[in-house]
């Protein structure tokens, strides 16, 4: 390995370590303050209305399976 590669490897590893550390710290602070996830109830109901304020597929209607078998 040429001698000029060693400073580059040190610089790359320092940059990766700094970026990882800062990203981890920022994500932990965000998780503590506002959280990354929605509640389980909101997740089960769907995120269209809470995220966008409208239904993503308004023409889609849930129907019971018995209605489908009778048709």
C-alpha positions as CSV (number, residue, x, y, z in Angstrom):
1,X,0.0,0.0,0.0
2,X,1.4,3.4,-0.9
3,X,2.2,5.8,1.8
4,X,-0.3,8.3,0.5
5,X,-3.2,5.9,1.1
6,X,-2.8,5.8,4.8
7,X,-3.9,9.4,5.5
8,X,-6.9,8.9,3.2
9,X,-8.0,5.8,5.1
10,X,-7.6,7.7,8.4
11,X,-9.7,10.6,7.0
12,X,-12.4,8.2,5.7
13,X,-12.6,6.3,9.0
14,X,-12.8,9.5,11.0
15,X,-15.5,10.9,8.7
16,X,-17.6,7.7,9.0
17,X,-17.2,7.6,12.8
18,X,-18.2,11.3,13.1
19,X,-21.2,10.9,10.8
20,X,-22.4,7.7,12.6
21,X,-22.0,9.3,16.0
22,X,-23.8,12.5,15.1
23,X,-26.6,10.7,13.2
24,X,-27.1,8.3,16.2
25,X,-27.2,11.3,18.7
26,X,-29.7,13.2,16.5
27,X,-31.9,10.2,16.1
28,X,-31.9,9.4,19.8
29,X,-32.8,13.1,20.6
30,X,-35.7,13.0,18.0
31,X,-36.9,9.7,19.4
32,X,-36.9,11.2,23.0
33,X,-38.6,14.5,22.0
34,X,-41.2,13.5,19.3
35,X,-40.7,9.8,18.5
36,X,-40.3,8.1,15.2
37,X,-43.4,5.9,15.1
38,X,-47.1,6.5,15.2
39,X,-49.3,4.7,17.8
40,X,-50.3,1.1,17.2
41,X,-53.9,2.1,16.8
42,X,-53.1,4.7,14.1
43,X,-50.9,2.2,12.3
44,X,-53.6,-0.4,12.2
45,X,-56.2,2.1,11.0
46,X,-53.9,3.3,8.2
47,X,-51.7,6.4,7.8
48,X,-53.5,8.0,4.9
49,X,-55.7,10.4,6.9
50,X,-53.2,11.2,9.7
51,X,-50.3,11.8,7.2
52,X,-52.0,13.3,4.2
53,X,-55.4,14.4,5.5
54,X,-57.4,12.3,3.0
55,X,-57.8,8.7,2.0
56,X,-55.2,7.3,-0.4
57,X,-57.7,5.0,-2.2
58,X,-61.2,6.4,-1.6
59,X,-62.8,4.0,-4.1
60,X,-61.6,1.0,-2.0
61,X,-64.4,-0.2,0.3
62,X,-64.1,-3.1,2.8
63,X,-66.8,-5.7,2.3
64,X,-67.4,-8.8,4.3
65,X,-66.5,-12.1,2.7
66,X,-70.1,-13.3,2.9
67,X,-71.2,-10.5,0.6
68,X,-68.6,-11.6,-1.9
69,X,-69.6,-15.3,-1.8
70,X,-73.3,-14.4,-2.3
71,X,-72.6,-12.5,-5.5
